[in-house]
Amino acid sequence: MTSEREDVNKELERRRALRKKRQAQREKAERERRALFLRLGAAGLVILAVALVIIGFTRNDPAPAETTPPQTSQPAQTRPTTPSLGESQEPQAGQNLTTIHIAAAGDLNVTDQMVASALTMYGYDFTSAFLDVAPVLSQADLTVLNYEGTFGGDGYGTETGSAPFQLAQAMAAMGVDAVQTANSASIRSGVLGLQSTIQTLNTVGIQAVGTFADSSAFRSSGGYTIMEVQGLRIALVGFTKGMDNLGLPEGSRDCVNLLYTDYTTTYDEIDTNSIRRVLRNVAEEQPDLTIAMLHWGSEYNEGISSSQKKIRNLMLENGVDIILGTHSHLLKGVEHDTANNTLVAWSLGDFYGDGSQPGSNYSIVLDIEVTRDNVTGEVTISGYSYTPIYILQPGDSLAGGQRVVRINAAMARYEGNYLGKITGGVYSSMEYALKRIDQRTAEKVG
C-alpha cells in the first residue's frame, strides 16, 4: 500500500511540474504577444494619422463597435465536480462565482496561398492575416482551434501541409493556447514531422491536443491534457477520423488519437475501446470540464452522418461536456443542452484557408461561457455567443492580402468609407454570410 501511495504521489508531482512548465510557457508567449501588440500599436498610430486626414475628406462618423449576435441559452442545470488536485487559483473571499470564456475557432489550413500571402521581403510574417480577429481570440481565458498543418520543415504549402515557424509565433501572438493536431495533416510530414510539430508548438507555448511524440508520451499523458484556467481544471482531448488515408507505422499507433479502427479506408468501425480508454483516464483526473475536439464528418458536406451521432453519444455518455467539431470546412449547428449541461458544435467551419469552396469563406469564433459556483463546486455551461468572421482574398479590400476579419467590423468600415475598406461585392457577400451563419448555427441535428 505504501509503495502504491508513493507511486501516486510521484505521478501527482510529475503532473504538477508539467503544469508549471506549461504555465511558464504560456506566460512567455503572453509577454511576446504583448510586445508584438505594442509594436503593432506604434505602426497603427502612423496608419491612423494618415487615415484621419483621408477621413476628413470623406466622413467623420466613427465606425460602430463590433457587435456579436447573441446566441445565449437559458441557465443550465449543473453537475457536481471535484476540487482541483493540483495547484489552482483559489477564489477571492466573497467571490461566489467564477466565470471564464472559451474561444473556439475552426480549421486553420496550411495552403499555398496562405503561405505565399505571408511572404515579405524580410521573410514570413503572418501578423497582418490575423490582426483584425486577434482581439476576439486573445481576450478569452482559453483559446483553441484546429491546426490543419505541420511544422515539418521546408517545402511549405498545400502538398506537404508544412508551414514556417512564423505561423506558430503568430498563433501564439493572437492568444491561441491549444490546437488540435489530430487531423488530416497529422503525419503528412511523417512521424518525424508530427514530432517536430509538437516540439514547435511547445516552443511558443501552445499545447498540442490529440497527438503524441511516441507511445511513451501517450502513456504518460493518458491521451489528454489538462489546462488550468482561473482555477478551473479543463481536460482537452482530440480525435480524428483519419489522416488522409495514411496509416501509422507499426509501433506508432498511439501517436494519434483515432475515432475509427478502419481509419485508412471506409470510416465505418468506431474505435469504441480506444475512445473509452482515453475518457476513462480523463475521468480519473476529475476535471471541472472536459472538451473533445473532433475532426470528423465529410469535407464540404452539410450533413451529419449516423456515425457522427453515435460518436457524439459515446462522448457525452463518457463524461465529455463540450464537443468542438471540424473537418467539413463548413459551419454547422451549435446545440446547447441545458438539461444535461452539454454543448455540441458540429462544425466550426474554416477559421483561415483559401475559402475557394462555397460556404468555406465564412464561419464563426465561438465564445462559450462557463461558470463555477465556488460554494458548491458545480460547473455550468452558462451560455454562448459568437463572432462572425470572413476570409478576405487578395483584391477583396483596398488593404490587399489574404486575411481573416470580423464581418460586422469590416462592414462598418465600408459604411464609414474607411481606409482599407472592402469592396462593394464583398460587402454584399458578407450580408449573405451573416444570414447563413444565423441559419446554420441554429440548425438542430437530433
TORMARDO-583855 format. One record per residue (C-alpha): residue in three letters; x, y, z; residue number from 0. Coordinates in steps of 0.02 Angstrom, whole numbers, plus 50000, padded with zeros to 5 digits. Layout:
     r      xx      yy      zz     k
   ALA       X       Y       Z   NUM
...
***
This chain:
     r      xx      yy      zz     k
   MET   50000   50000   50000     0
   THR   50141   50120   50045     1
   SER   50225   50087   49878     2
   GLU   50064   50122   49784     3
   ARG   50039   50285   49879     4
   GLU   50216   50337   49840     5
   ASP   50186   50300   49655     6
   VAL   50028   50405   49658     7
   ASN   50119   50549   49744     8
   LYS   50259   50541   49617     9
   GLU   50134   50546   49475    10
   LEU   50045   50695   49553    11
   GLU   50211   50785   49574    12
   ARG   50255   50748   49393    13
   ARG   50090   50820   49334    14
   ARG   50111   50975   49443    15
   ALA   50285   51003   49372    16
   LEU   50216   50984   49195    17
   ARG   50079   51110   49231    18
   LYS   50207   51233   49299    19
   LYS   50312   51212   49142    20
   ARG   50161   51242   49030    21
   GLN   50111   51393   49133    22
   ALA   50285   51466   49113    23
   GLN   50274   51436   48925    24
   ARG   50106   51524   48917    25
   GLU   50174   51671   49018    26
   LYS   50321   51685   48899    27
   ALA   50203   51681   48750    28
   GLU   50096   51814   48834    29
   ARG   50247   51928   48856    30
   GLU   50292   51905   48673    31
   ARG   50112   51937   48623    32
   ARG   50107   52100   48722    33
   ALA   50270   52155   48644    34
   LEU   50201   52117   48472    35
   PHE   50043   52216   48505    36
   LEU   50147   52364   48564    37
   ARG   50243   52361   48400    38
   LEU   50082   52344   48304    39
   GLY   50008   52488   48404    40
   ALA   50152   52602   48355    41
   ALA   50129   52558   48174    42
   GLY   49942   52582   48193    43
   LEU   49965   52760   48255    44
   VAL   50054   52804   48094    45
   ILE   49917   52724   47990    46
   LEU   49784   52810   48096    47
   ALA   49862   52980   48066    48
   VAL   49854   52953   47878    49
   ALA   49678   52883   47892    50
   LEU   49616   53036   47989    51
   VAL   49674   53151   47851    52
   ILE   49583   53046   47721    53
   ILE   49428   53030   47828    54
   GLY   49421   53219   47843    55
   PHE   49380   53224   47660    56
   THR   49250   53085   47672    57
   ARG   49153   53055   47832    58
   ASN   49196   53088   48013    59
   ASP   49074   52965   48091    60
   PRO   49167   52833   48192    61
   ALA   49141   52652   48142    62
   PRO   49023   52567   48263    63
   ALA   49098   52445   48383    64
   GLU   49099   52261   48338    65
   THR   48942   52175   48398    66
   THR   48915   51990   48416    67
   PRO   48744   51916   48377    68
   PRO   48688   51840   48542    69
   GLN   48651   51655   48540    70
   THR   48634   51627   48725    71
   SER   48537   51489   48810    72
   GLN   48440   51477   48971    73
   PRO   48539   51442   49130    74
   ALA   48585   51259   49135    75
   GLN   48566   51130   49270    76
   THR   48734   51085   49341    77
   ARG   48830   50930   49383    78
   PRO   48944   50915   49536    79
   THR   49131   50917   49508    80
   THR   49282   50877   49614    81
   PRO   49401   51014   49676    82
   SER   49565   51029   49585    83
   LEU   49702   50909   49637    84
   GLY   49843   51019   49576    85
   GLU   49896   51196   49616    86
   SER   49745   51301   49574    87
   GLN   49697   51482   49591    88
   GLU   49587   51500   49744    89
   PRO   49433   51613   49727    90
   GLN   49444   51777   49820    91
   ALA   49346   51797   49981    92
   GLY   49164   51837   49943    93
   GLN   49180   51782   49762    94
   ASN   49043   51653   49746    95
   LEU   49054   51629   49557    96
   THR   49199   51610   49436    97
   THR   49158   51640   49253    98
   ILE   49275   51603   49109    99
   HIS   49260   51618   48921   100
   ILE   49324   51489   48798   101
   ALA   49354   51548   48619   102
   ALA   49344   51408   48491   103
   ALA   49386   51430   48306   104
   GLY   49382   51305   48163   105
   ASP   49514   51246   48040   106
   LEU   49674   51343   48011   107
   ASN   49728   51264   47846   108
   VAL   49905   51271   47778   109
   THR   49891   51307   47592   110
   ASP   50000   51375   47453   111
   GLN   49901   51537   47451   112
   MET   49911   51573   47637   113
   VAL   50099   51539   47637   114
   ALA   50128   51649   47484   115
   SER   50022   51789   47559   116
   ALA   50134   51794   47713   117
   LEU   50299   51807   47618   118
   THR   50381   51978   47632   119
   MET   50550   52046   47584   120
   TYR   50604   52013   47763   121
   GLY   50539   51835   47773   122
   TYR   50373   51761   47827   123
   ASP   50254   51868   47930   124
   PHE   50075   51809   47966   125
   THR   50034   51955   48082   126
   SER   49925   52051   47960   127
   ALA   49824   51895   47919   128
   PHE   49757   51886   48098   129
   LEU   49768   52066   48158   130
   ASP   49582   52105   48146   131
   VAL   49523   51947   48236   132
   ALA   49663   51938   48365   133
   PRO   49568   52037   48498   134
   VAL   49425   51910   48494   135
   LEU   49545   51767   48524   136
   SER   49664   51850   48647   137
   GLN   49528   51915   48763   138
   ALA   49464   51740   48802   139
   ASP   49527   51643   48953   140
   LEU   49561   51490   48844   141
   THR   49576   51492   48654   142
   VAL   49578   51336   48545   143
   LEU   49570   51294   48360   144
   ASN   49610   51152   48239   145
   TYR   49782   51171   48159   146
   GLU   49769   51078   47994   147
   GLY   49954   51075   47957   148
   THR   50126   51031   48021   149
   PHE   50290   51114   48060   150
   GLY   50386   50983   47965   151
   GLY   50522   51084   47880   152
   ASP   50548   51163   47709   153
   GLY   50431   51137   47563   154
   TYR   50289   51241   47633   155
   GLY   50111   51236   47567   156
   THR   49964   51127   47519   157
   GLU   50056   50970   47466   158
   THR   50163   50949   47620   159
   GLY   50047   51038   47742   160
   SER   50203   51113   47820   161
   ALA   50213   51294   47875   162
   PRO   50356   51407   47928   163
   PHE   50393   51434   48113   164
   GLN   50324   51612   48100   165
   LEU   50148   51541   48089   166
   ALA   50168   51462   48261   167
   GLN   50229   51629   48326   168
   ALA   50078   51717   48251   169
   MET   49957   51593   48329   170
   ALA   50036   51620   48499   171
   ALA   50033   51809   48475   172
   MET   49846   51809   48439   173
   GLY   49811   51715   48600   174
   VAL   49796   51533   48549   175
   ASP   49827   51417   48697   176
   ALA   49796   51244   48623   177
   VAL   49772   51173   48449   178
   GLN   49703   51008   48389   179
   THR   49839   50918   48292   180
   ALA   49744   50754   48269   181
   ASN   49678   50783   48092   182
   SER   49710   50752   47908   183
   ALA   49882   50833   47916   184
   SER   49947   50742   48070   185
   ILE   50075   50633   47981   186
   ARG   50083   50718   47811   187
   SER   50266   50751   47850   188
   GLY   50285   50579   47930   189
   VAL   50301   50537   48114   190
   LEU   50459   50644   48121   191
   GLY   50355   50789   48056   192
   LEU   50225   50754   48189   193
   GLN   50359   50759   48323   194
   SER   50428   50921   48251   195
   THR   50254   50997   48254   196
   ILE   50228   50956   48437   197
   GLN   50400   51024   48482   198
   THR   50373   51185   48383   199
   LEU   50207   51217   48467   200
   ASN   50283   51186   48638   201
   THR   50420   51311   48597   202
   VAL   50293   51452   48577   203
   GLY   50187   51396   48725   204
   ILE   50044   51311   48630   205
   GLN   49980   51141   48685   206
   ALA   49956   51007   48550   207
   VAL   49795   50908   48576   208
   GLY   49765   50731   48512   209
   THR   49941   50686   48455   210
   PHE   50095   50623   48546   211
   ALA   50279   50609   48503   212
   ASP   50279   50421   48536   213
   SER   50187   50284   48630   214
   SER   50280   50327   48790   215
   ALA   50217   50507   48780   216
   PHE   50041   50443   48754   217
   ARG   50050   50329   48906   218
   SER   50123   50461   49020   219
   SER   49991   50588   48968   220
   GLY   49845   50466   48966   221
   GLY   49795   50530   48795   222
   TYR   49735   50700   48857   223
   THR   49797   50864   48929   224
   ILE   49740   50974   49073   225
   MET   49734   51163   49056   226
   GLU   49709   51261   49217   227
   VAL   49606   51418   49188   228
   GLN   49556   51537   49329   229
   GLY   49563   51390   49449   230
   LEU   49457   51277   49337   231
   ARG   49541   51119   49276   232
   ILE   49490   51088   49097   233
   ALA   49530   50924   49010   234
   LEU   49561   50930   48822   235
   VAL   49553   50775   48712   236
   GLY   49571   50768   48523   237
   PHE   49522   50633   48399   238
   THR   49523   50620   48209   239
   LYS   49427   50511   48088   240
   GLY   49587   50483   47988   241
   MET   49743   50560   47914   242
   ASP   49712   50575   47727   243
   ASN   49704   50385   47715   244
   LEU   49883   50371   47782   245
   GLY   49920   50234   47907   246
   LEU   50028   50248   48061   247
   PRO   50188   50143   48058   248
   GLU   50198   49991   48170   249
   GLY   50237   50042   48347   250
   SER   50167   50218   48321   251
   ARG   49981   50181   48338   252
   ASP   49965   50285   48496   253
   CYS   50042   50440   48416   254
   VAL   49869   50498   48356   255
   ASN   49700   50477   48441   256
   LEU   49584   50398   48311   257
   LEU   49395   50382   48301   258
   TYR   49392   50228   48190   259
   THR   49484   50064   48177   260
   ASP   49467   50070   47986   261
   TYR   49538   50246   47981   262
   THR   49629   50219   47815   263
   THR   49478   50157   47717   264
   THR   49292   50174   47749   265
   TYR   49274   50250   47925   266
   ASP   49137   50129   47974   267
   GLU   49203   50044   48131   268
   ILE   49207   50162   48279   269
   ASP   49357   50128   48391   270
   THR   49250   50121   48547   271
   ASN   49382   50039   48656   272
   SER   49517   50168   48620   273
   ILE   49397   50313   48644   274
   ARG   49336   50244   48811   275
   ARG   49515   50211   48865   276
   VAL   49561   50395   48847   277
   LEU   49400   50456   48926   278
   ARG   49424   50338   49075   279
   ASN   49595   50416   49101   280
   VAL   49515   50588   49096   281
   ALA   49381   50537   49221   282
   GLU   49515   50480   49344   283
   GLU   49588   50656   49337   284
   GLN   49418   50725   49392   285
   PRO   49424   50887   49291   286
   ASP   49296   51025   49309   287
   LEU   49258   51019   49122   288
   THR   49302   50904   48977   289
   ILE   49314   50965   48797   290
   ALA   49328   50846   48649   291
   MET   49398   50918   48488   292
   LEU   49338   50804   48348   293
   HIS   49399   50803   48169   294
   TRP   49253   50710   48090   295
   GLY   49120   50706   47954   296
   SER   49148   50734   47768   297
   GLU   49229   50882   47682   298
   TYR   49110   51011   47606   299
   ASN   48961   50906   47660   300
   GLU   48823   50995   47755   301
   GLY   48750   50836   47829   302
   ILE   48783   50744   47992   303
   SER   48813   50557   47974   304
   SER   48740   50422   48085   305
   SER   48918   50379   48133   306
   GLN   48945   50556   48199   307
   LYS   48787   50543   48303   308
   LYS   48849   50380   48379   309
   ILE   49016   50460   48420   310
   ARG   48929   50610   48498   311
   ASN   48827   50495   48609   312
   LEU   48981   50394   48656   313
   MET   49075   50553   48704   314
   LEU   48935   50628   48807   315
   GLU   48899   50463   48895   316
   ASN   49081   50452   48948   317
   GLY   49098   50621   49029   318
   VAL   49128   50744   48886   319
   ASP   49043   50912   48916   320
   ILE   49086   51007   48756   321
   ILE   49116   50942   48580   322
   LEU   49204   51055   48454   323
   GLY   49192   50985   48278   324
   THR   49298   51023   48125   325
   HIS   49348   50949   47955   326
   SER   49198   50985   47843   327
   HIS   49259   51166   47816   328
   LEU   49076   51219   47829   329
   LEU   48986   51295   47978   330
   LYS   48854   51183   48058   331
   GLY   48737   51187   48207   332
   VAL   48778   51230   48387   333
   GLU   48672   51137   48514   334
   HIS   48669   51185   48698   335
   ASP   48577   51054   48801   336
   THR   48538   51147   48961   337
   ALA   48455   50995   49041   338
   ASN   48615   50892   49029   339
   ASN   48737   51038   49033   340
   THR   48822   50996   48869   341
   LEU   48864   51090   48709   342
   VAL   48898   51016   48537   343
   ALA   48967   51122   48395   344
   TRP   48954   51002   48248   345
   SER   49074   51100   48138   346
   LEU   49154   51270   48164   347
   GLY   49199   51290   47980   348
   ASP   49362   51366   47918   349
   PHE   49448   51494   48027   350
   TYR   49578   51528   47893   351
   GLY   49605   51447   47723   352
   ASP   49582   51475   47538   353
   GLY   49394   51497   47553   354
   SER   49376   51437   47374   355
   GLN   49228   51320   47403   356
   PRO   49052   51389   47430   357
   GLY   49020   51418   47615   358
   SER   49201   51397   47667   359
   ASN   49243   51582   47664   360
   TYR   49141   51624   47819   361
   SER   49123   51547   47992   362
   ILE   49125   51598   48174   363
   VAL   49233   51612   48328   364
   LEU   49127   51531   48462   365
   ASP   49127   51606   48637   366
   ILE   49074   51479   48770   367
   GLU   49038   51545   48943   368
   VAL   49072   51427   49088   369
   THR   49027   51468   49268   370
   ARG   49079   51381   49429   371
   ASP   48988   51403   49593   372
   ASN   49134   51417   49714   373
   VAL   49023   51368   49860   374
   THR   48951   51206   49790   375
   GLY   49087   51170   49661   376
   GLU   48955   51149   49524   377
   VAL   49007   51195   49347   378
   THR   48885   51258   49216   379
   ILE   48898   51294   49030   380
   SER   48804   51456   49060   381
   GLY   48787   51517   48882   382
   TYR   48871   51551   48716   383
   SER   48886   51683   48583   384
   TYR   48990   51702   48426   385
   THR   49084   51824   48316   386
   PRO   49054   51802   48128   387
   ILE   49215   51801   48028   388
   TYR   49260   51805   47842   389
   ILE   49415   51758   47742   390
   LEU   49467   51901   47629   391
   GLN   49563   51860   47471   392
   PRO   49690   51975   47386   393
   GLY   49588   52107   47296   394
   ASP   49439   52095   47415   395
   SER   49492   52254   47503   396
   LEU   49598   52407   47471   397
   ALA   49720   52343   47603   398
   GLY   49755   52189   47497   399
   GLY   49822   52020   47552   400
   GLN   49734   51866   47621   401
   ARG   49662   51898   47794   402
   VAL   49528   51840   47916   403
   VAL   49417   51982   47978   404
   ARG   49265   52010   48087   405
   ILE   49116   52031   47970   406
   ASN   49025   52166   48068   407
   ALA   49180   52271   48090   408
   ALA   49227   52255   47905   409
   MET   49052   52306   47852   410
   ALA   49058   52455   47970   411
   ARG   49222   52512   47893   412
   TYR   49143   52502   47720   413
   GLU   48992   52603   47776   414
   GLY   49107   52732   47853   415
   ASN   49216   52741   47695   416
   TYR   49369   52699   47797   417
   LEU   49544   52673   47731   418
   GLY   49572   52492   47675   419
   LYS   49386   52455   47663   420
   ILE   49316   52303   47575   421
   THR   49240   52311   47401   422
   GLY   49054   52328   47368   423
   GLY   49046   52150   47305   424
   VAL   49124   52082   47465   425
   TYR   49003   52188   47568   426
   SER   48857   52102   47482   427
   SER   48939   51932   47509   428
   MET   48958   51972   47694   429
   GLU   48773   52017   47707   430
   TYR   48731   51846   47638   431
   ALA   48859   51764   47754   432
   LEU   48778   51841   47909   433
   LYS   48609   51768   47860   434
   ARG   48684   51597   47828   435
   ILE   48782   51600   47991   436
   ASP   48622   51632   48090   437
   GLN   48533   51492   47996   438
   ARG   48673   51365   48008   439
   THR   48712   51388   48193   440
   ALA   48527   51370   48237   441
   GLU   48505   51204   48144   442
   LYS   48471   51053   48255   443
   VAL   48527   50876   48221   444
   GLY   48432   50774   48350   445
***
